[in-house]
Amino acid sequence: MKSYHLFLMTGLMLLSACAKQSVKGQFKAKLIDSFCVFNIVQIENAKGSVKGMNWTNSAGTQYKNVFTVQNFCDFNAAGIQEGETFTAELIEDATNQACAVCYGYMETPPLQLSIRVIQ
């Protein structure tokens, strides 16, 4: 009986740890390019420790203060369209990414961040 309680408590602690998402800061951003699960976001106005990177793709196009969205299922569910500006917050842990994806590829910045869209 004791091992059952220990197992149950361990499971509950793991579930609660997975559900927590630490917020690092809010920022205003713009979706500048998107294809399938690949989303490039440009940070326009950041508060706190939110930082993107300057990046040049293989075609020579330069981007300032950008990142790739790591939690693509959550982000795509928010319905943000290319060119739209939105407010988001940076989170430490993304939920498991279990959504339908297409087969495709788009070159993206190496910096990947998980975000939650606020509006």
C-alpha positions as CSV (number, residue, x, y, z in Angstrom):
1,M,0.0,0.0,0.0
2,K,2.9,2.4,0.8
3,S,4.4,1.9,-2.6
4,Y,1.1,2.7,-4.2
5,H,1.0,6.1,-2.4
6,L,4.6,6.8,-3.2
7,F,3.9,6.1,-6.9
8,L,0.8,8.3,-6.9
9,M,2.6,11.2,-5.1
10,T,5.5,10.9,-7.6
11,G,3.1,11.0,-10.5
12,L,1.3,14.0,-9.2
13,M,4.5,15.9,-8.6
14,L,5.7,15.2,-12.1
15,L,2.4,16.3,-13.6
16,S,2.5,19.5,-11.6
17,A,6.1,20.2,-12.6
18,C,5.2,19.7,-16.3
19,A,2.3,22.1,-16.1
20,K,4.3,25.0,-14.6
21,Q,5.6,27.5,-17.1
22,S,7.9,30.3,-15.9
23,V,7.4,33.7,-17.5
24,K,10.5,35.6,-18.3
25,G,9.0,38.7,-19.9
26,Q,6.4,40.2,-22.2
27,F,7.2,41.6,-25.6
28,K,5.5,43.0,-28.8
29,A,6.5,41.0,-31.9
30,K,5.7,40.4,-35.5
31,L,5.4,37.2,-37.4
32,I,7.7,37.9,-40.4
33,D,7.8,34.5,-42.1
34,S,5.9,31.2,-41.6
35,F,5.7,27.8,-43.3
36,C,4.3,24.6,-41.8
37,V,5.8,24.4,-38.3
38,F,8.5,27.0,-39.0
39,N,7.8,30.5,-37.7
40,I,10.2,33.4,-37.6
41,V,9.3,36.1,-35.2
42,Q,10.8,39.6,-34.9
43,I,10.8,41.2,-31.5
44,E,9.7,44.8,-31.8
45,N,9.5,46.0,-28.2
46,A,10.8,43.8,-25.4
47,K,10.6,44.2,-21.6
48,G,12.9,42.2,-19.3
49,S,15.3,39.6,-20.5
50,V,13.7,38.9,-24.0
51,K,16.3,39.0,-26.7
52,G,16.4,37.8,-30.3
53,M,19.4,37.6,-32.6
54,N,20.6,39.2,-35.8
55,W,20.6,36.6,-38.5
56,T,21.3,36.4,-42.3
57,N,19.8,33.5,-44.2
58,S,21.5,31.7,-47.1
59,A,19.9,34.0,-49.7
60,G,21.6,37.0,-48.0
61,T,18.4,38.4,-46.4
62,Q,19.2,40.1,-43.1
63,Y,16.9,40.0,-40.1
64,K,17.3,41.9,-36.8
65,N,16.1,40.7,-33.4
66,V,14.5,37.4,-34.5
67,F,14.0,33.9,-33.3
68,T,12.3,30.6,-34.3
69,V,9.2,29.6,-32.4
70,Q,10.0,26.4,-30.6
71,N,6.5,25.5,-29.4
72,F,5.0,25.5,-32.9
73,C,1.8,23.7,-32.1
74,D,0.8,26.2,-29.4
75,F,1.8,29.1,-31.6
76,N,0.0,27.9,-34.8
77,A,-3.1,27.3,-32.7
78,A,-3.1,31.0,-31.8
79,G,-3.9,31.8,-35.5
80,I,-1.3,34.5,-36.0
81,Q,-0.9,35.4,-39.7
82,E,2.3,36.5,-41.4
83,G,2.8,40.2,-41.0
84,E,0.6,40.5,-37.9
85,T,1.8,42.1,-34.7
86,F,1.0,40.5,-31.4
87,T,2.0,40.5,-27.7
88,A,3.5,37.5,-26.2
89,E,5.4,36.3,-23.2
90,L,8.5,34.1,-23.1
91,I,8.0,30.8,-21.2
92,E,10.7,28.4,-20.0
93,D,8.9,25.1,-20.8
94,A,6.8,24.4,-23.7
95,T,4.0,21.8,-23.6
96,N,4.6,18.6,-25.7
97,Q,4.3,19.4,-29.3
98,A,1.7,16.9,-30.6
99,C,-0.1,18.3,-33.6
100,A,-0.4,17.5,-37.3
101,V,2.5,18.9,-39.3
102,C,3.2,19.1,-43.0
103,Y,6.3,17.9,-44.7
104,G,8.3,21.0,-45.6
105,Y,11.3,23.0,-44.7
106,M,12.1,26.6,-44.2
107,E,15.5,28.0,-43.1
108,T,15.1,29.6,-39.7
109,P,17.4,31.3,-37.1
110,P,19.2,28.9,-34.8
111,L,17.8,30.7,-31.7
112,Q,14.6,28.9,-30.6
113,L,12.3,30.3,-27.9
114,S,9.0,29.1,-26.5
115,I,6.3,31.7,-26.2
116,R,2.7,32.2,-25.2
117,V,0.6,34.6,-27.3
118,I,-1.3,37.0,-25.0
119,Q,-3.1,39.0,-27.7
